[in-house]
Amino acid sequence: MKKLSILAVAFAALTFAACGGNKGTQNTEQKDSVKSFEQEQIEASIKMHFDSLASELGKLKQLPIVMKDGSITLTDQEKQVKPDYLLNLAAADNAMTLSEKYRVLSAIEVDKEVAKLYEMPTDEYDKVITKLAADINDPSFKSFDEGASVYEATQALYDAMNENGRINYFWQIVATSLVEQLYITSQNDEKFIAAFTDDAAANATFRIILIQDALNRLTEYDPELAPVAQAIEPLTVLNATTVGELKSQLAEAKEKIVASREALVNLAK
C-alpha cells in the first residue's frame, strides 16, 4: 500500500461496498453504467473532502515560532540559554519505516528553525535532513519553492504527494509538525506565546481539527495510520480562540503534548 495512492485504495474500497461486493457478473450495460456512475460520484466526493481539508490548512498561517518574518526575536541574553528540549538528532537513526522517516524529518525541520532563533549551529541539522530526504526519496519534494521545507506543508506539496500516491504521508507530516511546534511553544510559553495573536491561537487549534479529520478518514483504508490518529486525538481538547485560552490550555495539556510527540517520533526506542 505504501506505493499506492491512499485515495485510490479508498476509492476501490468504497466502490466495492457501494456495488455490493462480488455478487457475480453484472451482464447488463445498464447496471455497468450505474456502477460506473456511482464509482465516479464516490471518488469525486472523497477527493473533494481531502482537497477541502488541505485547502483550509493552506489558508492558515504557520505558528509564530517557525515563521520567517521575525515574529519572534530573542535578546542576546536569551540566546545564551540554549533550548534543551529539541530533538536529539539521533532520533533520525531510530526511524526505520518510511512513515517514521517522514515524521522525524518534519519534526527536525521545525527544530532547526528554533535552533536558528538561538543562533545555534545548524550544519548537523542540514546533514540529517538531507539524509532523511534521500532515504525517503519522494519525488514530491521537487515541488518545493526554493528555501521551503517539508514542515510547511504547502498546497504545492499536497498536490504533488497526491499525484505521487503519498497523500497519507502528507497528513503524517502536518500532524508531526504541529505537535512539535505546540511542544516547543509549551516549553517556553512566556516567550513564544507572546508572539501569538488571537487569530494565530485559533488557527493553531483549528489545525488539529483538520488533521484529525483527515487521519480518521484515512485510517478506514490504511490501518497503519491508526497510531498517528491516536497520537494526536488527545490534543483535540485544545480549542483556543484567544491567546489567553491557548496559554492555559497548553499548560493543562502539557503531558498530553509530550505523549503525542513521543508517539509520533518514537522517542521511546
C-alpha positions as a Python dict, from the first residue, in 0.01 Angstrom:
ca = {
    (1, 'M'): (0, 0, 0),
    (2, 'K'): (291, 231, 64),
    (3, 'K'): (350, 293, -305),
    (4, 'L'): (-16, 323, -395),
    (5, 'S'): (-231, 630, -368),
    (6, 'I'): (-427, 607, -46),
    (7, 'L'): (-713, 778, -226),
    (8, 'A'): (-710, 511, -493),
    (9, 'V'): (-734, 246, -222),
    (10, 'A'): (-1019, 436, -59),
    (11, 'F'): (-1198, 466, -390),
    (12, 'A'): (-1164, 95, -455),
    (13, 'A'): (-1287, 1, -107),
    (14, 'L'): (-1586, 228, -119),
    (15, 'T'): (-1674, 130, -473),
    (16, 'F'): (-1667, -238, -374),
    (17, 'A'): (-1903, -165, -84),
    (18, 'A'): (-2130, 54, -289),
    (19, 'C'): (-2168, -214, -553),
    (20, 'G'): (-2247, -488, -306),
    (21, 'G'): (-1918, -677, -342),
    (22, 'N'): (-1873, -964, -583),
    (23, 'K'): (-2221, -1100, -643),
    (24, 'G'): (-2145, -1247, -982),
    (25, 'T'): (-2106, -1090, -1322),
    (26, 'Q'): (-2321, -789, -1395),
    (27, 'N'): (-2428, -862, -1752),
    (28, 'T'): (-2631, -564, -1850),
    (29, 'E'): (-2481, -244, -1984),
    (30, 'Q'): (-2734, -51, -1777),
    (31, 'K'): (-2603, -196, -1448),
    (32, 'D'): (-2243, -136, -1555),
    (33, 'S'): (-2332, 223, -1635),
    (34, 'V'): (-2495, 273, -1294),
    (35, 'K'): (-2196, 119, -1119),
    (36, 'S'): (-1958, 342, -1313),
    (37, 'F'): (-2163, 649, -1222),
    (38, 'E'): (-2167, 551, -852),
    (39, 'Q'): (-1793, 498, -856),
    (40, 'E'): (-1732, 837, -1012),
    (41, 'Q'): (-1954, 1004, -752),
    (42, 'I'): (-1783, 830, -461),
    (43, 'E'): (-1435, 908, -591),
    (44, 'A'): (-1526, 1271, -652),
    (45, 'S'): (-1674, 1304, -302),
    (46, 'I'): (-1368, 1159, -130),
    (47, 'K'): (-1125, 1371, -328),
    (48, 'M'): (-1333, 1683, -270),
    (49, 'H'): (-1326, 1629, 105),
    (50, 'F'): (-949, 1584, 128),
    (51, 'D'): (-887, 1872, -111),
    (52, 'S'): (-1110, 2089, 107),
    (53, 'L'): (-920, 1996, 423),
    (54, 'A'): (-587, 2069, 257),
    (55, 'S'): (-717, 2400, 123),
    (56, 'E'): (-836, 2508, 467),
    (57, 'L'): (-500, 2408, 612),
    (58, 'G'): (-320, 2610, 348),
    (59, 'K'): (-512, 2924, 442),
    (60, 'L'): (-380, 2913, 798),
    (61, 'K'): (-57, 3087, 883),
    (62, 'Q'): (228, 2891, 1033),
    (63, 'L'): (274, 2920, 1408),
    (64, 'P'): (497, 3218, 1502),
    (65, 'I'): (790, 3003, 1615),
    (66, 'V'): (859, 2888, 1257),
    (67, 'M'): (756, 3199, 1067),
    (68, 'K'): (1040, 3371, 887),
    (69, 'D'): (902, 3723, 930),
    (70, 'G'): (1068, 3798, 1262),
    (71, 'S'): (756, 3724, 1468),
    (72, 'I'): (986, 3609, 1746),
    (73, 'T'): (1312, 3782, 1833),
    (74, 'L'): (1543, 3689, 2118),
    (75, 'T'): (1769, 3918, 2313),
    (76, 'D'): (2140, 3841, 2333),
    (77, 'Q'): (2084, 3727, 2690),
    (78, 'E'): (1802, 3493, 2591),
    (79, 'K'): (2016, 3343, 2317),
    (80, 'Q'): (2272, 3241, 2576),
    (81, 'V'): (2030, 2988, 2730),
    (82, 'K'): (2010, 2725, 2460),
    (83, 'P'): (1694, 2509, 2449),
    (84, 'D'): (1741, 2160, 2592),
    (85, 'Y'): (1404, 2036, 2467),
    (86, 'L'): (1482, 1999, 2095),
    (87, 'L'): (1504, 1650, 1950),
    (88, 'N'): (1830, 1464, 1972),
    (89, 'L'): (1931, 1424, 1609),
    (90, 'A'): (1991, 1056, 1681),
    (91, 'A'): (1613, 1023, 1656),
    (92, 'A'): (1670, 1006, 1281),
    (93, 'D'): (1868, 684, 1327),
    (94, 'N'): (1573, 530, 1512),
    (95, 'A'): (1338, 597, 1220),
    (96, 'M'): (1309, 261, 1048),
    (97, 'T'): (986, 274, 849),
    (98, 'L'): (902, 521, 576),
    (99, 'S'): (629, 675, 793),
    (100, 'E'): (877, 728, 1077),
    (101, 'K'): (1126, 893, 844),
    (102, 'Y'): (866, 1138, 715),
    (103, 'R'): (758, 1226, 1069),
    (104, 'V'): (1109, 1269, 1208),
    (105, 'L'): (1208, 1479, 907),
    (106, 'S'): (918, 1714, 972),
    (107, 'A'): (998, 1746, 1343),
    (108, 'I'): (1370, 1806, 1287),
    (109, 'E'): (1296, 2077, 1031),
    (110, 'V'): (1084, 2254, 1291),
    (111, 'D'): (1362, 2220, 1548),
    (112, 'K'): (1610, 2366, 1302),
    (113, 'E'): (1403, 2684, 1281),
    (114, 'V'): (1408, 2715, 1659),
    (115, 'A'): (1782, 2646, 1669),
    (116, 'K'): (1830, 2933, 1426),
    (117, 'L'): (1639, 3162, 1662),
    (118, 'Y'): (1902, 3087, 1927),
    (119, 'E'): (2186, 3123, 1675),
    (120, 'M'): (2283, 2761, 1726),
    (121, 'P'): (2488, 2582, 1457),
    (122, 'T'): (2261, 2410, 1205),
    (123, 'D'): (2514, 2217, 996),
    (124, 'E'): (2426, 1889, 1168),
    (125, 'Y'): (2056, 1958, 1115),
    (126, 'D'): (2122, 2006, 745),
    (127, 'K'): (2312, 1677, 722),
    (128, 'V'): (2037, 1481, 895),
    (129, 'I'): (1762, 1648, 691),
    (130, 'T'): (1946, 1576, 366),
    (131, 'K'): (1997, 1210, 459),
    (132, 'L'): (1635, 1160, 562),
    (133, 'A'): (1512, 1323, 241),
    (134, 'A'): (1741, 1094, 40),
    (135, 'D'): (1618, 786, 228),
    (136, 'I'): (1257, 886, 169),
    (137, 'N'): (1323, 962, -197),
    (138, 'D'): (988, 1129, -254),
    (139, 'P'): (965, 1299, -596),
    (140, 'S'): (705, 1530, -441),
    (141, 'F'): (985, 1717, -264),
    (142, 'K'): (1080, 1867, -600),
    (143, 'S'): (761, 2071, -582),
    (144, 'F'): (909, 2297, -316),
    (145, 'D'): (977, 2658, -382),
    (146, 'E'): (1340, 2740, -318),
    (147, 'G'): (1403, 2755, 56),
    (148, 'A'): (1075, 2585, 154),
    (149, 'S'): (1068, 2292, 395),
    (150, 'V'): (857, 1980, 438),
    (151, 'Y'): (700, 2101, 764),
    (152, 'E'): (543, 2398, 585),
    (153, 'A'): (306, 2157, 405),
    (154, 'T'): (228, 2390, 117),
    (155, 'Q'): (-53, 2338, -131),
    (156, 'A'): (214, 2252, -390),
    (157, 'L'): (342, 1972, -168),
    (158, 'Y'): (-12, 1839, -110),
    (159, 'D'): (-83, 1835, -483),
    (160, 'A'): (247, 1663, -560),
    (161, 'M'): (209, 1399, -288),
    (162, 'N'): (-146, 1334, -404),
    (163, 'E'): (-23, 1287, -760),
    (164, 'N'): (264, 1063, -649),
    (165, 'G'): (46, 840, -431),
    (166, 'R'): (190, 957, -98),
    (167, 'I'): (-101, 1157, 37),
    (168, 'N'): (-115, 950, 358),
    (169, 'Y'): (236, 1073, 441),
    (170, 'F'): (132, 1434, 385),
    (171, 'W'): (-106, 1417, 680),
    (172, 'Q'): (160, 1249, 895),
    (173, 'I'): (397, 1536, 814),
    (174, 'V'): (148, 1804, 914),
    (175, 'A'): (49, 1617, 1231),
    (176, 'T'): (409, 1584, 1348),
    (177, 'S'): (500, 1939, 1252),
    (178, 'L'): (208, 2080, 1451),
    (179, 'V'): (274, 1866, 1758),
    (180, 'E'): (642, 1962, 1757),
    (181, 'Q'): (552, 2331, 1735),
    (182, 'L'): (298, 2304, 2016),
    (183, 'Y'): (551, 2113, 2226),
    (184, 'I'): (820, 2377, 2177),
    (185, 'T'): (574, 2658, 2245),
    (186, 'S'): (468, 2493, 2570),
    (187, 'Q'): (830, 2460, 2680),
    (188, 'N'): (891, 2835, 2664),
    (189, 'D'): (541, 2976, 2672),
    (190, 'E'): (636, 3309, 2829),
    (191, 'K'): (847, 3396, 2526),
    (192, 'F'): (676, 3212, 2244),
    (193, 'I'): (312, 3272, 2337),
    (194, 'A'): (381, 3644, 2336),
    (195, 'A'): (423, 3625, 1959),
    (196, 'F'): (72, 3485, 1908),
    (197, 'T'): (-231, 3689, 1815),
    (198, 'D'): (-582, 3566, 1889),
    (199, 'D'): (-613, 3461, 1523),
    (200, 'A'): (-287, 3266, 1542),
    (201, 'A'): (-405, 3093, 1859),
    (202, 'A'): (-734, 2994, 1698),
    (203, 'N'): (-556, 2881, 1381),
    (204, 'A'): (-321, 2660, 1580),
    (205, 'T'): (-600, 2462, 1739),
    (206, 'F'): (-813, 2457, 1422),
    (207, 'R'): (-521, 2277, 1254),
    (208, 'I'): (-572, 1990, 1498),
    (209, 'I'): (-936, 1951, 1391),
    (210, 'L'): (-848, 1947, 1020),
    (211, 'I'): (-563, 1699, 1062),
    (212, 'Q'): (-763, 1472, 1292),
    (213, 'D'): (-1050, 1463, 1044),
    (214, 'A'): (-818, 1361, 760),
    (215, 'L'): (-637, 1096, 962),
    (216, 'N'): (-959, 944, 1096),
    (217, 'R'): (-1096, 907, 746),
    (218, 'L'): (-773, 771, 602),
    (219, 'T'): (-743, 518, 884),
    (220, 'E'): (-1051, 344, 743),
    (221, 'Y'): (-843, 246, 442),
    (222, 'D'): (-491, 234, 583),
    (223, 'P'): (-480, 81, 935),
    (224, 'E'): (-113, 182, 968),
    (225, 'L'): (-231, 540, 1018),
    (226, 'A'): (-428, 448, 1329),
    (227, 'P'): (-137, 513, 1572),
    (228, 'V'): (-87, 859, 1421),
    (229, 'A'): (-455, 946, 1461),
    (230, 'Q'): (-447, 811, 1816),
    (231, 'A'): (-135, 1014, 1896),
    (232, 'I'): (-298, 1349, 1825),
    (233, 'E'): (-652, 1266, 1937),
    (234, 'P'): (-587, 1380, 2298),
    (235, 'L'): (-492, 1723, 2164),
    (236, 'T'): (-845, 1786, 2041),
    (237, 'V'): (-905, 1930, 2390),
    (238, 'L'): (-723, 2238, 2260),
    (239, 'N'): (-986, 2473, 2120),
    (240, 'A'): (-849, 2819, 2191),
    (241, 'T'): (-993, 3133, 2037),
    (242, 'T'): (-763, 3374, 2222),
    (243, 'V'): (-400, 3388, 2327),
    (244, 'G'): (-500, 3361, 2692),
    (245, 'E'): (-701, 3047, 2628),
    (246, 'L'): (-416, 2892, 2432),
    (247, 'K'): (-168, 2959, 2710),
    (248, 'S'): (-386, 2800, 2977),
    (249, 'Q'): (-484, 2507, 2755),
    (250, 'L'): (-122, 2433, 2662),
    (251, 'A'): (-34, 2428, 3032),
    (252, 'E'): (-320, 2190, 3111),
    (253, 'A'): (-239, 1964, 2815),
    (254, 'K'): (139, 1970, 2860),
    (255, 'E'): (165, 1599, 2943),
    (256, 'K'): (-66, 1508, 2654),
    (257, 'I'): (153, 1706, 2413),
    (258, 'V'): (465, 1529, 2540),
    (259, 'A'): (297, 1190, 2494),
    (260, 'S'): (182, 1280, 2142),
    (261, 'R'): (530, 1391, 2048),
    (262, 'E'): (689, 1074, 2182),
    (263, 'A'): (440, 860, 1992),
    (264, 'L'): (499, 1038, 1664),
    (265, 'V'): (877, 1047, 1665),
    (266, 'N'): (927, 720, 1853),
    (267, 'L'): (1145, 863, 2124),
    (268, 'A'): (1085, 552, 2330),
    (269, 'K'): (1305, 345, 2100),
}
